[in-house]
Amino acid sequence: MQGFNQYRNSPVDILKQIFLSPSIISRLILINTAVYLLIKIVGTFAWLFTGDSSAVISPLGEFLALPSDMGSLLTHPWTLFTYMFLHEGFFHLFFNMILLYFGGLIFQEYLSSSKLLWTYLLGGLAGAVFFILAFNIFPVFDGVKSEAVALGASASVLAIVIAISTYVPDYTVHLFLFGKLKLKYLALIMILIDVLSIQSANAGGHIAHLGGALWGFLYAFYLRRGNDLYGSLYGIKIPKFKWSSKSKAAKFTTSRPDSGRPLNDDEYNKRKVYNQEEIDRILDKISRSGYSSLTKEEKQMLFNNSNKN
């Protein structure tokens, strides 16, 4: 599987691949990490000026976290999306990003990066809906509804993991201490843990997880039957950012450069990731508009890639 070969590289190369590669996975990890650092920096300055460290969540965190109270939600509608990039605790961030990275690598073996992005966003949105509905329907939450908030990428990440587990249920992973395990069993274990944990102190979080899991299952269930629920969403242009102006010259091939110097691992991985993203984009374009909509360059790239395989 692409990605696991990175353990042959140095720790610096691994971190660069995780955070600075042009893949959707790396961008999501980078955004989550940047928001975490921003929250911590702002929280530190707030503490220096006020000396108050008793708050459960930081002032900026309150602005970005998803409230369960409908009145607060109406004045903070952006939190339906910002909450899925927000982490207050390091280990909360760490474990979510580990699962996103490895789950995302498996996802992208079979499905495109654009599908991964929309699964992250819509899975997080489904988790938000579950969280809000639960706290406004079930009487047990009446006493805490006005103060309860949701934060974290868990629902989004679980949507990705459950989606790929539904799409390729017999895919086998190797887990430390547990050995080989098929994705379908891993998915069932994760869902069962959340169901059994609803009565815990983090009831809202586990309910949100189930919302993300349900979305991931439904998306992959219909996708296996030839119905892509994202449809016209692929037409929405997502802004892309590049780390250097030099990257464009080395995008379309993983072969040795003209200079004759062999590619190092980082250069090879960057080219390979970009090449796969371009192929995914072209295939999505074919599914939307047909082969005739491709440019000459896109047809040539698709032809070259098919010859390699």
C-alpha positions, 0 to 999 in steps of 0.5 A, spaced: 500 500 500 502 506 498 505 510 504 507 504 508 514 504 504 515 511 508 518 507 514 524 506 510 525 514 510 528 518 515 523 521 520 524 528 517 522 525 510 516 522 513 514 528 517 515 532 510 511 527 506 505 527 512 505 535 512 507 537 506 505 533 500 500 535 495 495 530 497 488 531 500 490 527 506 496 532 508 492 538 507 487 536 512 492 534 517 496 540 516 489 544 517 487 540 523 494 541 526 495 549 524 488 550 528 490 546 534 497 550 534 493 557 533 488 555 539 494 554 543 497 560 542 491 564 543 489 561 549 496 562 552 496 569 550 489 569 553 492 566 560 497 571 560 493 577 560 487 574 565 490 568 569 484 564 568 485 557 566 479 554 569 475 554 562 474 547 559 475 550 552 479 556 550 475 563 548 477 561 540 475 554 541 468 556 543 468 561 537 469 555 533 466 549 537 459 546 535 454 548 540 448 543 541 443 549 543 439 551 537 439 559 539 447 559 539 447 555 533 443 560 529 448 565 531 454 561 530 452 557 523 460 556 521 461 551 527 457 546 523 464 545 519 469 549 523 468 544 529 471 538 525 478 541 524 478 543 532 482 540 537 484 542 544 488 536 546 494 534 543 492 526 544 485 528 541 489 531 535 494 525 534 490 519 534 485 523 529 490 524 525 494 517 525 487 514 523 486 519 518 493 518 515 492 511 514 485 510 513 486 515 508 491 511 504 487 505 504 481 510 501 485 513 496 488 506 493 481 505 491 477 511 491 479 518 489 482 524 493 476 528 491 471 523 494 476 523 500 475 530 501 467 530 500 467 524 505 471 528 510 466 534 510 460 531 509 461 525 514 463 531 519 456 534 517 453 528 519 456 527 525 454 535 527 447 533 525 447 527 530 450 531 535 445 537 535 438 532 534 440 528 540 441 533 545 435 537 543 431 530 542 433 526 548 431 529 555 437 526 558 441 532 555 436 537 557 440 539 563 447 540 559 444 542 552 445 550 553 453 548 555 455 542 551 459 543 544 462 538 539 469 539 537 474 534 533 475 531 526 473 524 529 466 524 526 469 526 519 475 521 520 470 515 522 466 516 515 472 515 511 474 509 515 467 506 515 466 508 507 472 504 505 471 498 510 464 498 506 467 499 499 473 493 500 470 490 507 475 484 506 481 488 505 486 486 511 490 491 515 496 489 520 495 492 527 500 492 533 498 487 538 492 484 534 495 482 528 491 481 521 484 484 521 479 485 516 477 492 515 469 490 516 471 487 523 475 493 525 469 498 523 464 493 527 469 494 533 469 501 532 462 502 531 461 498 537 465 502 542 462 508 540 455 505 542 457 502 548 460 509 550 454 513 549 453 513 557 460 516 558 462 523 560 463 524 552 456 522 550 456 527 545 462 525 541 460 518 541 453 520 538 457 525 533 462 519 531 456 514 529 453 520 525 459 520 521 460 512 521 453 512 518 454 517 512 461 513 510 457 507 510 451 510 506 456 513 501 460 507 500 454 502 500 451 506 494 457 507 490 458 500 490 452 500 486 454 505 481 450 511 485 455 516 487 452 521 492 456 526 491 455 527 483 455 535 482 459 536 488 465 534 484 464 541 480 465 545 486 473 548 485 477 547 491 482 552 492 489 548 492 496 551 494 503 549 492 509 549 496 514 552 491 514 554 484 519 549 482 514 543 483 510 544 477 516 542 472 516 535 476 509 533 476 507 529 471 512 523 471 516 519 476 521 517 471 529 520 472 530 527 471 533 530 465 540 531 469 540 523 470 540 524 477 536 519 481 530 522 484 530 521 492 524 518 496 521 525 497 521 527 490 519 521 488 513 521 493 511 528 491 511 526 483 507 519 485 502 523 489 501 528 484 500 524 478 495 519 482 491 526 483 491 528 476 489 521 474 483 521 479 481 528 477 481 526 469 477 519 471 472 524 475 471 528 469 470 522 464 464 520 469 461 527 469 462 529 462 465 523 458 471 521 455 470 526 449 471 532 454 478 531 455 483 535 453 489 532 448 494 533 454 489 529 459 488 524 454 495 523 453 496 522 460 491 517 461 494 513 455 501 513 458 498 511 465 495 505 462 501 503 459 505 503 465 499 499 468 
